[in-house]
Amino acid sequence: MSAKMYPYIPNSDERVQREMLEYIGAASIDELIADIPEDMRMKQKMNLPEAVSDEAGLFRHVGSMLDKNKTARELVCFLGAGCYNRYVPAVVDEVVNRSEFLTAYAGEPYEDHGRFHAMFEYQSMMAELLDMDVCNVPNYDGSQAVGTALRMAARITRRKEVLIPRNVNPDTLRAVQTYLQPDISITYVDYSAKSGRICLDSLKEKLTDKAAAVLVMNPNFFGVIEESAQDIAELAHANGALMVAWVEPSTLGLLTPPSRYGADIACGDIQGLGLHMNYGGGVAGFIATKDEPRFVDEYPSRLFGVAPTSEREWGFGDVLWERTSFANRDGAKEFVGTHSALWGIAAGVYLAAMGPQGMKELGEAVVQRQLCLRKLLSGVKGISFDRFSGTPFQEVVADFSASGKKVSEINRKLLEKGILGGYDLGGSFPELEGCMLLAVTEQTSADDIKALASALGEILA
């Protein structure tokens, strides 16, 4: 037993440990682990650096490690693929860091500070953006939202098969594959090698009256807008299936909302709505539907509504609480744990600050930058943008096959020049070996794009 006391480790004082052992009637800490076999216990000291006992020293030590990191603040970023370097207005951080939200994002005693009201406003603005009636309190991330939406569709239709196109985010697909086990099967629909969009012939061939839902990612993982989404919805409905649209909400200032092309359930991630990247997340998922009992009854997550109180004021609280696993532990449709409610408040502040006109201008800014990127990079020998003919939105597939260089090599050399390159598609899509998925956001400047074009010109020369 060490005689040292560590200020950041509870009960590390030897005197406190002795007092605790005496209270429970044990002679030593080893006695508490007597049932663990000797050969499984670590006998030697752990290979750890010398402890830092003072707060100032600890601050310097951790700061020196953090200073080694290079983030999108120091680097020019063209990496997206599900997590985007969007601008977060200062008001978002100011609100979510208030103690009544930051430390009480899921605690029941704190409604009087406005948490339920804030979440209701978030849900209302999301529903307006998506042109839906009902939106849930955010769940863990977009991947869980997609999996839950597909399970909702299976319960509504009483079917056990879903159709998923191959042009969706591969990371989310892996999560959904796990989430649907063991009782819901997946049938995969091909994408067109020419357009990058869902192949309607493949869909017609595989869609039967056994399908619960057809999933559409719009824009899809290649950044291409699914212009035949309405046709896909009609095919799904003709076979008694639902259409689940996985959308990027930050695009909806320009793109048609999912309800307008026949989506029954909309889902996705709100990272693009005022959430910092934070090494791949803050992320949080959303699900939205029409205000119909067959949909609302199948939400496993919390829904907040508004109603008049006995004091003639507006009150905010749970809708159909009995749906959730909080109320029904044994018979709930899905288990719901801690929600990402703080990120819902962040997205709500972001949407309120942007407003409809701001979301429209955001979409316009992204499209303009994507067009600028394609124009400047098309002049670099060894790069082409003709792999897919479908219309891209904020991400675009750049083909480096003619350059004779691997995408991983190109990205490594870009990083040496202070540029985060795009996603290497060859790792998840072997047929796209040599292709890179480049993303732009409203933070991508003309100088950033010029720097990328110049760097690639040197690398591919």
N, C-alpha and C positions, 0 to 999 in steps of 0.2 A: 504494500500500500504506500503510495507516494505521500511524502510530507508536504508537497507543494499544494498551493491553493490556486485554482484558475478562476479568474473573475467572471468568465463567460460560460463556465460549466457549472450547473447547479450542484450543490452538495459535494463539491470537491474538497472542502475543508475536512481534514482528518478528524477533527473533534466532532463535527456534525455527523460524519459517517459512523463514528463510534457510538454516538448517542442513538442514531437510528438502528444500529445493529442490536444494541442493548434493549431497545424498546420492543423489537420483534423477537428477541431471544435467540439471536444467531451470534456465533463466535467470530465469524469473518465473512467477507464478501464471497470467498470461495465456497463457503457452505451453501450459498444461495444458488450456485450452479453445479451442485453435486451430481445432478442427474445427467449432465453433459459428459460424454466419455472423454477420458484424458487425452486420447490421441486426436481429438477434435479441438482441443483448446490451444490457443496461441501462447507459446511459452516465451518467445523472444520479444524484445521491444519493437514497436512499430517504427518503420523508417520515416519519421516525421521531423521537420525542422524544429529547432529550439523554440519553445513557447515564447510568445510575446506577452508580457504581463501588464504593460501599461497601454492605455487607450491611444495615446498619441503615437506610440510605436506601432501599434496595430494598424492605425489609420495610414501611416506611411507605408507599411508593408503591403497592405491590400492595394493601396493606390499605385504602388510600383508595378504590381501585377496587372491591374486594369489598364495602365498606360501602355502595355504591350499590345492591347487590342486595337484593331483598325476596323471602324464601322463605316456605315454609309454616310456618316457625318464628315469623315476624313477622306473617303474614297468616292469616286463617281460611280453610281450604281445603275446597272442595267439588268439586274437580276430580279425576277418576279416569281413566276411559277407558283402562285398562291399566297405570297406574302410580299407586300409592296411598300416602297419607300415614299409614302404619302406625307404631305405636310399636316402636322397636328397643330391647330390653332392654340395659342397660349391659354385661352379661356377653358379649353377642355381639361388641361392639366390642373388649372386653378380650381375647378369645381370638383374633380374626382379626388383631389388630394385634401379636400376639406374633411375634418375628422368624422363628421356625422355620416359621410359616405365611405371614406376609406376604411374605417375601422368597424363599420356597421353595415356592410353591404348585404349581409344575410341574417342579421339578428332581429328577431321579432320585436324587441322593446323599442325599436327606433323609428316606427312609422311616423311619430309626431314630428320627426325632422324632415319628412318629405320623401323618404326612399320609395314608398309605394307610388306616390304621386309622380316622382321622377321616372319610374319604370313604366307607369301608364302612359306618360307623354312619349317616352321612347317607342313603346309599342304602337302608339297612334301614328307617329311620324313614319315608322317603318312600314306600317300598313298602307299609308298614303303613298309612299315611294313605290311600293310593290303593287299598288292598286288592288290590295286584298282587304279583307275585313278584320281579320284576327292575326295577331303576331304574338309569339311567346316571349317570356323572359329568356334572355340568352342562355343556351346550354354551353357545354365545354368548348366546342369548335365547330367549324363547318363540316368536318368529316362525320362527327356524331349527328349533326343536324340532317345530313343526307341519309345516314343509316336509319335514323328515327323516322324520317319522312317515308322511306321505303317500307319500314315495318308498319307504319300507320296505314299505308296503302294496302298492305297485305291483310290487315285486320278489317279494313273497310270492305274490301272485295271478297274476303274469305278465300284468297288464292295464295299460292306459295312459290311463285316465280316472278322475278323481276328482270327486265331487259336493260342492260347497261352498255352504252357505246364504248368503243375502245379509245375514243379521243377525249377521255376525262383525265383529271389529275391522278397520276399513278399512286401518289402517297395517300390520297383520300380513298382511292379504290381499295388499297390494301386494308385500310381501316374498315371500310364498308364490308369487305369480304368477311372479316372477323365478326363484325357486328351482326351480320345476317345468319351466321351459323347458329344452330345446326339445321334449322327447319325451313329456311327460305333459299331456294336455288337461284343462281345467276345465269342468264343466257346473254352472251356477248354479241353485240351488233358491230359490224365492221364500219370503218369510215372510208370515205372516198379518197383514194390516193391522189386524185386530181385536185379536188376542192378543199380537202381537210374536214369537210362537214360529214354528218352522219349519212351513211349510204341507205337511201330509202328502199332500194331493192333488197338489201340484207335485212332491213327491219321488217318488210312485208313477208319475207321468207320465214322469219323466226317468231313473228308475233302471232300468238294463238289465243284461244279463249281461256288458256290456263294462266295468262299473265296478269299479275296484280298491278304492275306499273311499268311505264317506260321512263327512264331517266334521260334528261337532256341537260347538258352543261352549256350555258349560253352567256357570254362567249365560251367556246370550248377551250381545252387546255392549250391548243395551238394558237389561241387568240382570235380564232375565226368565229364570226357571228353565224349562228345557226339560222339561216334565212328560211328554212323549211320547217321551223318549229310548229307553225299552225298545222301543216300537213301531218306532222308526227302526232300532234294532239288528236287530230281527227281519226287517224289510224288506231290510236290507242283506245279512244272512246268507242269506235265501231266494234272493237273486240271486248268491250266491257272492262277495259283497264283504265287506270288513272295516268295522267301525265305529271311527272314530278320535274320541275324546272330548278336546276341548281344555277343560281345567278350571282353575279358580282354586283352588289348594290350600288357601288360607286359609279357604275356605267349607266344607271337608270335615269340620269338627267337627260340623256339623249336617246338611249335604246327603249324600245317598247317594253312596258312592264309585263311580267309573265302572264298575268290574268288575261291580257288582250290577245294572246295567241293560244289560249286554251289550257293553260296550266291549272291543275287542281290543287297542287301543293307547291309552294315556292320555298326554297331553302338555300343556305349558303353561309358565308362567313362575313362578319362585320369588321374585320381587321382594317379594311380600307376606309372606314368611317371614324377617323380620329384616334386610332390605336397605333402606338409606336410598334416598331418591328420587334424590339426586345429579343434578339437572337431567335427569330422565328415566331414570336407571339409575345404579347397579347393577341389572342385569337378568341373568338366567341361565335357560336352558331345561332342562326335564326330559322324559324319555321313559320310560314304564313299560309292561311287558307281563307276560304269563304266562311261566313258566319252561318254555318249549317251544322245541326247536331251531329250528323254522321262524321264530320271532320273534327269538330270541337271536342266531342266525347273521346276521341282517340289521342289527343295530346297527352303525353306523359308529363310534360313540364308545366310550370306555373304560368297562369294567365292572370293579369290584374285588370280589374274593372272599376267603374265609378258608379256610385249610387248615392242618393240623398240620405243623410243621417237623421236621427231623431231631433237633433239640434238645428235642422234645416240648413246644414252645410253639406258640401260634397265630401264624401269619404271614398277611400281607395282600398281595395282588398282583393283577395283571391276569388276567382271565378271557378265554380265546380271543383272545389278543393278535393272532393272525394275521388277525382280521377287519379290523383298523384300517389306516389309511393309513400309520401309523408303521411297521408291519411289511411292508406290501405297497404300495409307492409306485405301481407301474404298474397293478395290477389291483384296487385298492380300490374298493368300492362308492361311497363318497363320500370326499372329502378332509376330514380332521379336523385342525385346527390347534390353537392354544392354547385350552384349555377355560377356563371360568369357575369353576375348582375352588375358588378362595378363597371365592366366594359360596356354593358347596356347603357348605363348612365353616361359614360364617355361618348358613345355613339349618339345618344340623345342630344347632348350638348352640341356635338358636331353638326347634326342635322338642323338643330334650331339656329345655329350660327350661320350655316350655309343658306338655308331656305331653298325654295324651288329654283330661283334664278342662279344661286350659287352652285347648285348641283348641275344645272345646265351648263354653266361656264366651266365647271370642272371637266365634264365630258368633252366639251369643245377643245379645252386646253390639251387634254390627253390625245385626242385624235390628231390635232395639229402637230404635236411632237412626234407621233408615230409616223405621220407622213413625211416630216422633215428627216427623221431617222432613215427611212427607206430611200429618200431622194439622195442624201449625202453618201450613204454607204453603197448605193448602187454604182457610184463612180469608182469604187475601190475594186481593183482587179482581184478575182478569186472569190467574190461574194455575189450571190444571186438571191432574189426573193421570189422566184417562180416555182418553188416546190409546191405551194398550194395557191389556188386561184381564188379561194374564198376571201371575203372582205374581213380584214383584221380590225381590232379595236385598239387595245392598249399593248398587246404583245404581238410579235410577228416572228415567223420562222425565217432565219437567215441560213442559207446553204453554203457551207465552206468546202464542199467536196472537191470543187475544181482547184482549190488552193493546194491540195495534197497534204495539208496539215490537219492534225487531230484537234477537235474542239478543246480537249483538256489542255493541250499544249498552248493553244491560242489564249485560253483563259489564264493560264499560268503567266504568260508574258504580259497580258493586259494588267494583271495584278501587280507586276513589277513596275508598271507605269502608273499605278494608283487608280486603276479602273476595275470594278467588279463586272466581269463579263456575264453573259447569259447562261441559261440552263442548258446543259448538255443533253440533248434529246436522245442520243444514241444509247444511253444507259438503260432507258425504259422502253424505247421504241427502236429496236435494231434496224428496222427499215429506214430510219431517219439518221443513221450514222453519218456524222459530218455536219449535222444541223444543230443550230443554237437557237434557243428561244430568247429573244431580246425584249425586255419590258421597258416602257417609259411611264412616267407619272407627271403630274403637274409640276414636280420639283426638277424634272429634267430640263436643263437649259439648252439653248442653242450652242453655247460654248462647250457643254458636256458632250453633245453629239459631234461637234467638230473635233473634240479631243479623241473621241472613240474612232472616228473616221481616220484621223491622222495616225493614231496608234496602230490600227489595223493595216493601214497602208504600209507602215514600216515592217510590221510582223509578217505580212504576206508577200513582201517584195521578194 
